[in-house]
């Protein structure tokens, strides 16, 4: 089992979907040594998460302490921008793996999502440095409206960078993903086929390719590619679904916004096999910001609560149908150019 | 370039659509002015004209206008609600005059809803009769649909129903509701958000594409129709450098539109399709720039498809 330890919430990316945006660092945490001891009693692997843990100067020492505390594998969840400089030292301190976020195979795609120009180039350099330091690299891509059509370009790049595992994550409406829901959250019936196609391509390249947060009825026969996730919320049709217990359902804001038309009962799913060791790197981000008041109020249901009632109101400048008709010579007023041109 | 000019023939109508963008103004076109408009389109090298309104079939001038335009070498179309074409003989008389291409406005395959949207009970049945007559007369028939809040969830159902019942339908046109003018401004229950129709529009476009049919979509930003960006009316106009002249029967008079790029969000600057996307037409106070998002797909392929396909 892998535990997570947050070093702080400071980050130098500004991801369009960041579910931690708005979180405060809160009360001081216990001393690192004490936390490591507590977590070691529960788990034999550890990931440092953020914010961005590489911005914390304590990281190399924290990694060394974690290894000294007995964690067999220690990783970091990172935007990867500082790995090029830090990877050798972190590897020497005992780091075994890094879990990066990558949101497109080109600078334009990734940098739009990260909100940080130049972040793609730094990330690619960071992954290369991590691999040169013999660290295992896993990558997560958050599925958005903007990158769903660009996902298929990622597997070749990830293969070239010698990434071991790839996770496509369906976002939750929290933090910035809630505040910018309409801009970020994809319609799953449109987006998931792109994701599955890309995952298939990744698997053909030998990557452990997985998806998290997708309702199982949208995965069809590829449900075995899922990574377990905590439940979100469910539509009315889910009540009778044999797969419900294993299904994350839909984000509650998404469900309220669009209804459950994309959901349909399906057959039961087989239990997940004992997780690939590489899948254990996908620990999630932990605490998320609330949907918050920043989220737009859900639109009224466009489909189910529209009464076919109400008298049509005339337009502001509408003329009564009984008004005298204007035509003939008066049309010269409307179309002066037509009459001027021909004298 | 295949520019089509719009001629409003009358501005009265026998329907009362909740979202009508050209409601009654009192003005009526006469034949001499119609001929001047046609002469002007010929002089500009236009391919054809579209007779519209109001409900143009309520005008007795249609055969004469058509014959004049055809004699001047123009292709002639009509946008109609179909109610008069439901009468036996009307379609045939138009076809005989040279008017052989019709855009019939139908917004839902659900009879009760269509009658509600048009404000006239029985309008759905009349539109179905019109399609029957037009099909029998050998006319080219397109379906024009205004995307609004009431039909946003079943645009795909519409095309399946209509093409099953009338297999001769080969082309569909969707116009996203313009919430800033006409009756949509005063009947706000018709307005929707872009995401409300995204899925059903995508399904409708895929169905038509698979069945070998064609379609055009107007006033929908490319991030909401990316797979079929080459079917965006604005994108086609931008790529081909086309213009559009509309002779309105209201205080706007003649409008020559040469710029099909409208409001954009800051994030659109990141979008690979920004240069060929019309953005959000006439925001009114309803559509929201926060719904726009960049996409990252090859622009050149879309441009090539636009240039390769006939209008």
Interface residues (C-beta under 8 A of the other chain):
Chain A: X104 X106 X108 X109 X112 X144 X145 X146 X147 X149 X150 X180 X182 X183 X184 X187 X189 X190 X257 X258 X261 X262 X296 X299 X302 X303 X306 X308 X310 X312 X313 X314 X315 X316 X317 X318 X319 X320 X321 X323 X324 X325 X326 X327 X328 X330 X331 X334 X335 X336 X337 X338 X339 X341 X342
Chain B: X12 X16 X17 X18 X20 X23 X24 X25 X26 X27 X28 X29 X30 X33 X36 X37 X39 X40 X112 X113 X116 X119 X149 X150 X152 X153 X181 X182 X183 X185 X186 X187 X189 X192 X193 X194 X195 X196 X198 X199 X202 X223 X226 X247 X248 X249 X250 X251 X253 X254 X267 X270 X272 X288 X290 X291 X292 X293 X294 X295 X296 X297
